[in-house]
Amino acid sequence: MKPAELRTLRALAALHGVETEFRDAFGHRRAATPQALLATLRALGVNVDRARDLAPALDLRQREIWSRACEPVTVAWEGEAVRVTLRLPEERAGEIVSCRLQTEDGESRCWRALPGEMPASRAGRVDGRRYVQKEIVLPRRLPRGYHRLSLETGGREFETLLISAPARAFEPPARNQRSWGVFLPLHALGSARGWGSGDFTDLASLLRWTAARGGRLVGTLPLLAAFLDEHFEPSPYSPASRLFWNEFFIDVARVPELRRCAGARRLIGSGAFRREIDRLRGGDQVDYRRGMAQKRRVLELLCRSFFASAPVARRLEFERFVAARPALPDYARFRAVNERRRTAWERWPRRLREGAIVAGDYDRAAYRYHLYAQWIADAQLARASRAGRGAGLYLDLPLGASRHGYDVWRERGSFALGASTGAPPDPVFTGGQDWGFPPPHPDGIREEGYRYFIATLRHHLARASVLRIDHVMGLQRLFWIPSGLDASQGVYVRYRAQELYAILCLESWRAGAVIAGENLGTVPPEVDEMMARCGVQRLHVLQYDVEGHARGPGPVPRGAVASLNTHDMPTFAAFLSGDDIEDRASLGLHAPAGARKERARRVRIVGALRRFLVRRRRLAKGKGGAASLLDACLAFLAASPARIVLVNLEDLWGERRPQNVPGTGRERPNWRRKAALTFESFSRSPRVVETLRRIAALRRKGAGGR
């Protein structure tokens, strides 16, 4: 590409929010190749098939920016002056602007902005026409919410979505500033009454048990709808939808219709069914496909019973649930078509691909099943979330959704289907990572007023006391991998962080829920700065904070969720032994030289951590066993000023197997391993109970940390 063309390409990329370079995990500056920039622009919908398309595309983008009189979204931070940008042709810039603010609750305010009250901030020329950018100052005292601001001048009307948000996300009362909780994936939570995996009743039991010990949170993996038959995908981080729950976790025995449905009771009591349940309970891995098949057999009978003979009060309850969720019938139709055609929506006939489904396209029984299953799942999760009587749910919002799923099918304009999301090369993933799901389209989500993002937040915040935002950097920029390129060739694309954080702050206050952001790994400083400014709690993993501190870990941040690992990290025992390094080496994910370097690095980290804990008098000199080191680390975190301390229950009995090995799929049975101890076993374990008792005492005391 010629130098002039390259300059035009980079200018065009910048106007679309595509970064032309970034610093990688090694500290090296990586410039995006022309090929990657062109492919990313095409994924954004820009017509640049050849180099000669660049100049017209740049002109078009500049014309779009200046001729768009106002931005589709404007943020009004509480307590700050609000300025709405208005771009006008120079000859119209001296006219009066009529303003009308329609608040979310229906109130209307009207006023006129005079030319002298609108200072000019910029000017530009496009196609020989000069434009002026002016600013309209709005009243400081705006109600919180999503409002519509209409601006009329010279016979033309423009509109912007005005997000009036608190400056910081919700924070709990002072008495709840130092809480703790436990973490365990729900699929792994076995019990004597379960059907081979955990369910919502088990989750309620864990919440009650945790609350009885003084804990305030139970954390788990995402609980979202999944494909467990066709396009089988058990990963909770690639759900079929981020707007609906996973009926796999329904406790069939607690469904009210079971009392009136003799056919379902006979099925459950049959010898063949009981033998299948016994097989599901055996082994150390969850069999999602077979388990879901058995639950569905029963749920379909209960669904038919409900629609045939449900009492009036229960039918009204169901109808209110469906009416409050306008997207639910659409989702149920999508799943029913999917089951009839047994293929991904990308291969459906054009009419169906484009979202036009009619009654004959699906089986009505399947449609009703999905309505019913969502109702039951939501009711059981709601019951579980209330069971703790003081302990709430710490839910996880995944970054994306399956490209074969409902969300991408229905919200097509909110996704860039010509790319996938991932991460650039780093010391562990030397070739980068491709996570497979499409990234949000930065312009598409704005033009839709962030409707889909708001809906995903509300779905989770209706049940969560704390919501963890996976890969929180995605609110500011995401690593895109255009189709046809590999992860080493991806580029970063920027998003409107102010707008996304404003929504996050507003929705967290409306729900009364704390927001935490997963900010681990290679994260630029501006991410932590934005989180701190907006009151989003950061994650702090103790042993990974050792590097870079000569005398051990740095201070535990006051506004942090502190722990010893996450679902993508080895358990504490495996971290100490280096099992994860050996496993990755056996998979070829570490070259021999890299594995040797990583082993040496791990020895240094563990040694520094042990010496630090001895100095802090959390660990007796000479006591270096895994259990002693675990107790010392947990005691240090519990005594620290961290907002929340989250304890991985599997660490308390020395589990060494991971729930997930990042970068693997078929090589490892990720997201399927059952916990070694059932709820009945660990809830009565003296070791587990005593460890949590000590943590609760240190959290109450609030001394000794730094």
C-alpha positions in Angstrom: 0.0 0.0 0.0 1.3 3.4 -0.9 2.2 5.9 1.9 -0.7 8.2 1.1 -3.2 5.3 1.0 -1.8 4.1 4.3 -2.3 7.6 5.9 -5.9 7.6 4.6 -6.5 4.1 5.9 -5.3 5.1 9.4 -7.4 8.3 9.4 -10.5 6.3 8.3 -9.8 3.7 11.0 -9.5 6.4 13.7 -12.9 7.9 12.7 -14.5 4.4 13.2 -12.8 3.9 16.5 -10.3 1.3 15.2 -6.9 1.6 17.0 -4.0 1.5 14.5 -1.6 0.3 17.2 -1.4 -1.0 20.8 1.0 -2.1 23.5 1.0 -5.8 24.1 1.5 -7.9 27.2 5.3 -7.8 26.6 5.4 -4.0 26.5 6.0 -4.0 22.8 4.2 -1.6 20.4 2.2 -3.6 17.8 1.1 -1.7 14.7 -2.0 -3.1 13.0 -1.4 -4.3 9.4 -3.2 -2.7 6.5 -4.9 -6.1 5.9 -6.2 -6.2 9.5 -7.4 -2.6 9.4 -9.2 -3.1 6.1 -10.8 -6.4 7.3 -12.0 -4.7 10.5 -13.5 -1.8 8.7 -15.4 -4.2 6.4 -16.6 -6.0 9.6 -17.9 -2.6 10.7 -19.8 -2.3 7.4 -17.5 0.2 5.7 -17.2 -0.3 1.9 -13.4 -0.7 1.4 -12.8 -3.6 -0.9 -9.9 -2.0 -2.6 -7.3 0.8 -1.9 -9.2 3.2 -4.2 -12.2 2.9 -1.9 -10.4 4.5 1.0 -10.7 8.2 0.0 -14.4 8.0 -0.7 -15.0 6.1 2.5 -13.1 8.8 4.5 -15.2 11.5 2.9 -18.4 9.6 3.6 -17.4 9.2 7.3 -16.6 12.8 7.7 -19.9 13.8 6.0 -21.8 11.4 8.3 -20.2 12.9 11.4 -20.8 16.6 10.5 -24.2 16.1 8.9 -25.5 14.2 12.0 -26.7 17.2 13.9 -26.5 15.6 17.3 -25.1 12.3 18.7 -27.6 9.5 19.2 -26.7 9.3 22.9 -25.6 11.9 25.4 -24.5 11.4 29.0 -25.7 13.6 31.9 -23.6 12.8 34.9 -25.3 13.8 38.2 -23.9 17.0 39.6 -22.1 18.0 36.3 -23.1 20.5 33.7 -24.6 18.7 30.7 -23.6 19.9 27.2 -25.3 18.5 24.2 -23.4 18.8 20.9 -25.2 20.3 17.9 -23.6 20.4 14.5 -25.1 22.8 12.0 -24.2 24.3 8.6 -22.6 27.7 9.2 -25.5 29.6 7.6 -27.9 28.0 10.2 -25.7 28.4 13.3 -27.2 31.7 14.3 -30.8 30.4 14.6 -32.8 29.8 17.7 -33.0 26.2 18.8 -36.3 24.9 20.3 -35.6 22.2 23.0 -38.0 19.7 24.4 -37.0 17.2 27.1 -39.3 14.2 27.5 -38.4 12.4 30.7 -38.7 8.7 31.3 -41.7 9.2 33.6 -43.5 11.2 31.0 -42.8 14.8 32.1 -42.2 17.3 29.4 -40.0 20.4 29.6 -39.6 23.0 26.8 -37.4 26.0 26.3 -35.5 27.9 23.6 -31.7 28.2 23.3 -30.7 31.6 21.9 -27.6 31.8 19.6 -25.6 33.7 22.3 -26.2 30.9 24.8 -24.7 28.3 22.6 -20.9 28.7 22.4 -19.1 27.3 19.3 -16.5 24.7 20.1 -15.4 23.4 16.7 -15.7 24.0 13.0 -15.2 21.8 10.0 -15.7 21.7 6.2 -17.1 18.8 4.2 -17.8 18.8 0.5 -17.0 22.5 0.4 -19.7 23.3 3.1 -18.6 24.8 6.4 -20.2 23.4 9.6 -20.1 24.7 13.2 -20.3 22.6 16.3 -22.2 24.3 19.1 -23.1 23.3 22.7 -26.5 23.5 24.4 -26.2 23.6 28.2 -29.0 21.7 29.9 -30.4 22.2 33.5 -28.2 20.6 36.1 -31.0 19.0 38.1 -32.3 16.2 35.9 -34.1 13.1 37.2 -32.2 9.9 36.8 -33.3 7.8 33.9 -33.4 7.6 30.1 -34.9 10.7 28.6 -35.4 11.9 25.0 -34.2 15.4 24.1 -35.6 16.8 20.8 -34.0 19.8 19.2 -35.7 21.8 16.4 -34.1 24.5 14.2 -34.8 25.7 10.8 -37.7 23.3 10.3 -35.5 20.3 11.1 -35.8 18.1 14.2 -33.1 16.1 15.8 -33.1 13.8 18.8 -30.7 12.3 21.3 -31.1 9.7 24.1 -30.1 11.5 27.3 -28.8 9.1 30.0 -29.0 10.9 33.4 -26.9 8.8 35.7 -25.4 8.9 39.2 -21.7 9.5 39.2 -20.9 6.2 40.8 -22.4 2.7 40.9 -24.4 1.6 43.9 -22.5 1.1 47.1 -23.9 -0.9 50.1 -24.5 0.7 53.5 -21.5 1.2 55.8 -22.4 -1.8 57.9 -22.0 -4.1 54.8 -18.7 -2.6 53.6 -16.7 -5.7 54.5 -18.5 -8.8 53.5 -17.4 -12.3 52.4 -18.9 -15.1 50.4 -18.2 -18.5 48.7 -17.8 -19.5 45.1 -18.8 -22.8 43.5 -20.1 -23.5 39.9 -23.7 -24.6 40.2 -23.2 -27.6 37.9 -20.5 -28.8 40.3 -22.7 -28.5 43.4 -23.8 -32.1 44.0 -26.3 -33.2 46.6 -27.9 -36.5 47.7 -31.2 -35.4 46.1 -29.8 -34.1 42.8 -30.0 -35.5 39.3 -26.3 -35.6 38.5 -25.6 -31.8 38.8 -26.5 -28.9 41.0 -29.9 -27.1 40.6 -31.6 -24.1 41.9 -32.7 -25.8 45.1 -29.1 -26.7 45.8 -28.2 -23.1 45.2 -30.8 -22.1 47.8 -29.4 -24.6 50.3 -25.9 -23.1 49.8 -27.2 -19.6 50.3 -28.9 -20.5 53.6 -25.8 -22.4 54.8 -23.5 -19.5 53.9 -25.7 -17.0 55.6 -25.8 -19.1 58.7 -22.0 -18.7 58.9 -22.1 -15.0 58.4 -21.4 -14.9 54.7 -23.3 -12.5 52.5 -22.7 -13.9 49.0 -22.7 -17.0 46.9 -20.9 -16.8 43.6 -21.3 -19.1 40.6 -20.7 -19.2 36.9 -23.2 -17.6 34.4 -26.6 -19.3 34.6 -27.8 -18.4 31.1 -29.7 -20.3 28.4 -27.5 -22.9 26.6 -27.6 -25.2 23.6 -27.6 -28.7 25.2 -28.8 -30.6 22.2 -28.1 -29.2 18.7 -24.9 -27.0 18.4 -24.0 -28.4 21.9 -22.1 -25.8 23.9 -21.9 -26.2 27.7 -19.6 -23.2 28.2 -21.4 -20.7 30.4 -19.4 -18.0 28.6 -20.9 -18.7 25.2 -24.7 -18.8 26.0 -27.5 -19.2 23.6 -28.9 -15.9 25.1 -27.8 -13.5 27.8 -31.5 -12.6 28.3 -32.9 -16.0 29.6 -32.0 -18.6 32.2 -30.8 -22.1 31.7 -33.6 -24.6 32.4 -30.9 -27.3 33.0 -30.8 -26.0 36.6 -34.5 -26.5 37.3 -35.3 -28.7 40.2 -38.1 -30.8 38.7 -39.2 -32.1 42.1 -40.1 -28.5 43.2 -42.3 -27.7 40.1 -45.9 -27.2 41.4 -47.5 -29.0 38.5 -45.8 -32.3 39.6 -48.5 -32.7 42.4 -51.2 -32.7 39.8 -49.5 -34.6 36.9 -49.7 -38.3 37.5 -47.9 -39.1 34.2 -44.8 -37.1 35.3 -44.8 -38.9 38.7 -45.0 -42.3 37.1 -42.2 -41.4 34.7 -39.9 -40.3 37.6 -40.8 -43.3 39.6 -40.2 -45.8 36.8 -37.2 -48.2 37.1 -35.7 -47.2 33.8 -35.8 -43.5 34.7 -34.4 -44.1 38.2 -31.5 -46.1 36.7 -30.7 -43.3 34.3 -30.7 -40.8 37.2 -28.3 -43.1 39.1 -26.0 -43.2 36.0 -26.1 -39.4 35.9 -25.1 -39.2 39.6 -22.2 -41.5 39.0 -18.8 -40.4 37.6 -17.0 -37.1 38.2 -18.4 -35.2 35.2 -21.8 -33.6 34.4 -23.5 -35.1 31.4 -25.4 -32.1 30.2 -26.9 -33.7 27.1 -28.3 -36.8 28.9 -29.3 -34.8 32.0 -31.2 -32.2 30.0 -32.9 -34.9 28.0 -34.3 -36.5 31.2 -35.4 -33.2 32.7 -37.1 -32.2 29.5 -39.1 -35.4 29.4 -40.6 -34.5 32.7 -40.9 -30.8 32.1 -42.8 -31.4 28.8 -45.4 -33.5 30.8 -45.7 -30.8 33.4 -46.0 -28.2 30.7 -48.9 -30.1 29.0 -50.5 -30.5 32.4 -50.2 -26.8 33.1 -51.8 -25.6 29.8 -54.5 -28.3 30.1 -55.7 -27.8 33.7 -53.8 -25.1 35.6 -55.9 -23.2 38.2 -56.9 -19.7 37.2 -54.6 -18.0 39.7 -51.6 -20.0 38.4 -52.5 -19.2 34.8 -52.7 -15.5 35.6 -49.3 -15.7 37.3 -47.8 -17.2 34.1 -49.5 -14.6 31.9 -48.2 -11.8 34.0 -44.7 -13.2 33.7 -44.9 -13.5 29.9 -46.4 -10.0 29.6 -43.6 -8.5 31.6 -41.0 -10.0 29.2 -42.0 -9.0 25.6 -38.9 -10.8 24.1 -39.9 -14.2 25.7 -42.4 -15.3 23.1 -39.9 -14.4 20.4 -37.2 -16.4 22.1 -39.5 -19.4 22.5 -40.3 -19.3 18.8 -36.6 -19.1 17.9 -35.8 -22.1 20.1 -38.8 -24.0 18.6 -37.7 -23.3 15.0 -34.2 -24.4 16.0 -35.4 -27.7 17.3 -37.6 -28.4 14.2 -34.8 -27.6 11.8 -31.9 -28.9 13.9 -29.5 -26.5 12.3 -28.0 -23.1 13.2 -30.1 -20.0 12.2 -27.4 -19.0 9.7 -28.6 -21.9 7.5 -32.3 -21.3 7.8 -34.3 -20.0 4.8 -34.0 -16.3 4.3 -37.3 -15.3 5.8 -36.5 -17.1 9.0 -32.9 -15.8 9.1 -34.2 -12.3 8.9 -36.5 -12.8 11.9 -40.0 -13.4 10.3 -41.4 -16.5 12.0 -45.0 -17.5 11.6 -47.1 -20.1 13.4 -46.4 -22.9 10.9 -42.7 -22.7 11.2 -42.5 -24.4 14.6 -44.2 -27.0 16.8 -46.6 -25.3 19.2 -45.7 -27.7 22.0 -42.0 -26.8 21.8 -42.9 -23.1 21.8 -45.0 -23.6 24.9 -42.3 -25.6 26.6 -39.8 -22.8 26.3 -42.3 -20.2 27.7 -43.0 -22.6 30.6 -39.4 -23.6 31.2 -38.3 -19.9 31.5 -41.2 -19.2 33.9 -40.2 -22.1 36.2 -36.5 -21.3 36.0 -37.0 -17.7 36.9 -39.3 -18.5 39.8 -36.8 -21.1 41.2 -33.9 -18.7 40.8 -35.9 -15.9 42.5 -36.7 -18.2 45.3 -33.1 -19.2 45.7 -32.0 -15.5 45.7 -34.3 -14.9 48.6 -33.4 -18.0 50.5 -30.2 -16.6 52.1 -32.1 -14.1 54.3 -29.1 -11.7 54.2 -26.9 -13.6 51.7 -27.4 -12.8 48.0 -26.2 -14.0 44.7 -22.9 -12.9 43.0 -23.8 -13.5 39.4 -21.5 -13.3 36.3 -22.4 -11.4 33.1 -20.4 -13.0 30.2 -18.8 -10.8 27.6 -20.6 -12.3 24.7 -23.1 -14.8 23.3 -23.0 -17.6 20.8 -23.2 -16.5 17.2 -25.7 -19.3 16.7 -28.0 -18.0 19.5 -31.1 -16.0 19.9 -29.4 -12.7 20.8 -27.3 -12.5 17.6 -30.2 -13.6 15.5 -32.7 -11.1 16.8 -30.3 -8.1 17.6 -28.4 -8.4 14.4 -27.6 -4.7 14.2 -25.9 -4.8 17.6 -23.2 -7.3 16.5 -20.4 -7.2 14.0 -20.8 -10.7 12.4 -17.7 -10.4 10.3 -15.4 -10.6 13.3 -15.0 -12.5 16.6 -13.8 -11.4 20.0 -10.6 -12.5 21.6 -7.3 -11.4 23.0 -3.8 -10.6 21.6 -0.8 -12.8 22.2 0.6 -12.8 25.7 3.2 -15.0 27.6 0.6 -17.8 28.1 -1.3 -17.6 24.8 1.5 -16.8 22.5 -0.7 -17.0 19.4 -3.5 -14.9 21.0 -7.1 -16.1 21.7 -10.2 -16.3 19.6 -13.3 -16.7 21.7 -15.6 -17.3 18.8 -18.5 -15.0 19.5 -19.1 -11.7 17.6 -18.3 -8.4 19.2 -20.8 -5.7 19.8 -21.0 -3.2 16.9 -20.0 0.2 18.4 -22.3 2.2 16.2 -25.1 -0.3 16.1 -25.5 -0.5 19.9 -25.6 3.3 20.1 -28.2 3.7 17.3 -30.4 1.2 19.3 -29.9 3.3 22.5 -28.1 0.4 24.1 -31.4 -1.5 24.3 -29.8 -4.9 24.3 -27.1 -4.0 26.8 -29.7 -2.6 29.2 -31.8 -5.7 28.9 -28.9 -8.0 29.7 -28.1 -5.9 32.8 -31.7 -5.9 34.0 -32.1 -9.6 33.5 -29.2 -10.3 35.9 -29.7 -7.4 38.3 -33.3 -8.6 39.0 -31.7 -11.6 40.9 -28.1 -10.4 41.8 -26.8 -8.6 44.9 -23.4 -8.3 43.1 -22.9 -8.5 39.4 -19.5 -9.3 38.0 -18.9 -7.9 34.5 -16.6 -10.3 32.6 -13.7 -8.7 30.8 -14.8 -5.2 31.9 -12.2 -3.7 29.5 -14.8 -4.4 26.8 -16.7 -1.3 28.0 -13.8 0.7 26.6 -12.2 -1.4 23.9 -12.3 -4.9 22.6 -9.9 -7.0 20.6 -11.5 -7.9 17.2 -10.4 -10.7 15.0 -11.8 -10.2 11.5 -13.0 -13.3 9.7 -10.2 -15.0 7.8 -7.4 -13.7 10.1 -6.0 -15.4 13.2 -5.8 -13.9 16.7 -2.3 -12.7 16.2 -3.6 -10.3 13.5 -6.5 -8.8 15.5 -6.9 -5.1 16.3 -8.6 -3.1 19.1 -11.9 -1.3 18.5 -13.0 1.4 20.9 -16.5 1.9 22.5 -18.2 4.9 24.2 -17.1 4.1 27.7 -18.9 7.1 29.3 -22.2 5.9 27.9 -21.8 2.3 28.9 -20.6 3.2 32.4 -23.5 5.6 32.8 -25.9 2.8 32.0 -24.1 0.5 34.5 -24.2 3.1 37.3 -27.9 3.9 36.7 -29.0 0.3 36.5 -27.0 -0.7 39.6 -28.7 2.0 41.7 -32.1 1.0 40.4 -31.5 -2.6 41.4 -29.5 -1.8 44.6 -26.7 -4.1 43.4 -22.9 -3.7 43.6 -21.0 -3.9 40.3 -17.6 -5.7 40.0 -15.4 -5.7 37.0 -13.0 -8.5 35.9 -9.9 -6.4 35.2 -7.2 -9.0 35.4 -4.5 -9.6 32.8 -3.2 -7.1 30.3 -5.4 -4.1 31.0 -4.4 -0.4 30.2 -4.4 2.1 33.1 -7.5 3.9 31.9 -9.7 0.9 32.6 -8.8 0.9 36.3 -9.2 4.7 36.4 -12.7 4.5 34.9 -13.7 1.7 37.3 -12.4 3.8 40.3 -14.2 6.9 39.1 -17.5 5.1 38.7 -17.3 2.9 41.8 -17.0 -0.4 40.0 -15.2 -2.9 42.3 -12.0 -4.4 40.9 -10.9 -8.0 41.2 -7.8 -8.7 43.3 -6.2 -12.2 43.2 -3.6 -12.3 46.0 -0.8 -14.5 44.6 -0.9 -12.9 41.2 -0.2 -9.6 42.8 3.2 -10.8 44.1 5.2 -10.1 40.9 6.5 -6.6 40.8 6.6 -6.2 44.6 9.9 -7.1 46.0 8.6 -7.8 49.5 5.4 -9.6 48.6 1.9 -8.6 47.5 0.9 -4.9 47.3 -1.9 -3.5 49.4 -5.3 -5.0 49.0 -7.5 -2.3 47.4 -10.4 -1.1 49.6 -12.9 -1.3 46.8 -12.1 -4.8 45.6 -13.4 -8.4 45.4 -10.4 -10.3 46.7 -9.8 -14.0 46.2 -7.2 -16.6 45.4 -8.3 -17.5 41.9 -11.1 -17.2 39.3 -12.8 -19.8 37.1 -10.0 -19.3 34.5 -7.2 -19.9 37.0 -5.8 -23.0 38.7 -7.1 -23.9 42.2 -4.8 -22.8 45.0 -3.4 -26.3 45.5 -2.7 -26.6 41.8 -1.1 -23.2 41.8 1.3 -24.2 44.5 2.2 -27.5 42.9 2.5 -26.1 39.3 0.0 -28.6 38.0 -1.4 -26.0 35.6 2.0 -25.5 34.0 2.5 -29.2 33.5 -0.9 -29.6 32.0 -0.4 -26.7 29.6 3.0 -28.1 28.6 1.4 -31.5 27.9 -1.1 -29.9 25.6 1.6 -28.0 23.7 0.4 -24.7 25.0 3.8 -24.1 26.6 6.9 -24.7 24.6 9.6 -26.5 26.7 11.6 -23.3 27.2 8.4 -21.4 28.2 7.4 -24.1 30.6 10.8 -24.0 32.3 10.6 -20.2 32.6 7.1 -20.4 34.0 8.1 -23.1 36.6 10.9 -20.8 37.8 8.6 -17.9 37.9 6.1 -19.9 40.0 8.7 -20.9 42.5 9.7 -17.3 43.0 6.1 -16.2 43.5 5.3 -18.9 46.0 8.5 -18.2 47.9 7.8 -14.5 48.0 4.3 -15.1 49.2 5.4 -17.5 51.9 8.1 -15.0 53.2 5.5 -12.2 53.1 3.0 -14.1 55.2 5.7 -15.0 57.7 6.6 -11.4 58.1 3.0 -10.5 58.6 2.7 -13.2 61.2 0.0 -15.0 59.3 2.2 -18.0 58.8 4.5 -19.7 61.3 8.1 -20.0 60.1 8.8 -23.5 58.8 5.1 -24.2 58.2 4.9 -24.3 54.5 2.4 -26.9 53.6 -0.5 -26.2 51.2 -3.2 -26.2 53.9 -1.2 -23.8 56.2 -0.4 -21.5 53.3 -4.0 -21.5 52.2 -5.2 -20.6 55.7 -2.6 -17.8 55.9 -3.6 -16.3 52.6 -7.3 -16.4 53.4 -6.7 -14.8 56.9 -4.7 -12.0 55.2 -7.4 -11.3 52.8 -10.2 -11.5 55.4 -8.4 -9.0 57.6 -7.8 -6.6 54.6 -9.9 -3.6 53.7 -11.3 -5.4 50.6 -15.0 -4.8 50.0 -15.6 -8.5 49.4 -13.6 -11.6 50.0 -14.7 -14.6 47.9 -13.6 -18.1 48.9 -13.5 -20.9 46.3 -15.0 -23.8 48.3 -12.9 -26.3 46.3 -9.7 -24.7 47.7 -10.9 -25.7 51.2 -10.5 -29.4 50.5 -7.4 -29.1 48.3 -8.9 -29.7 44.9 -6.2 -29.7 42.2 -8.2 -30.1 39.0 -9.5 -27.0 37.3 -13.0 -26.2 36.2 -11.6 -24.7 33.0 -8.3 -24.8 31.1 -8.3 -21.6 28.9 -7.4 -22.1 25.3 -8.7 -25.7 25.2 -12.0 -27.2 24.0 -12.1 -30.9 23.1 -8.7 -31.4 24.8 -10.2 -30.9 28.3 -13.8 -31.4 29.6 -14.2 -27.8 30.7 -17.2 -26.7 32.7 -18.2 -30.3 33.5 -16.3 -31.4 36.5 -18.3 -32.2 39.7 -17.0 -31.1 43.0 -15.2 -33.9 44.9 -17.5 -33.3 48.0 -21.2 -33.1 47.9 -23.1 -30.3 49.7 -23.9 -32.8 52.6 -20.2 -33.6 52.9 -18.6 -30.2 52.8 -21.3 -28.4 54.8 -20.5 -30.7 57.8 -16.7 -30.8 57.2 -14.9 -29.4 60.3 -12.1 -28.1 58.1 -14.5 -26.2 55.9 -16.7 -24.9 58.7 -13.8 -23.8 60.9 -12.0 -22.0 58.0 -15.2 -20.0 57.2 -15.7 -19.2 60.9 -12.2 -17.7 61.1 -12.9 -15.7 57.9 -16.2 -14.4 59.3 -14.5 -13.3 62.6 -11.7 -11.5 60.8 -14.2 -9.7 58.5 -16.1 -8.5 61.5 -13.0 -7.4 63.3 -11.7 -5.4 60.4 -8.1 -5.1 61.6 -4.7 -6.3 60.7 -4.8 -5.8 56.9 -3.3 -3.1 54.8 
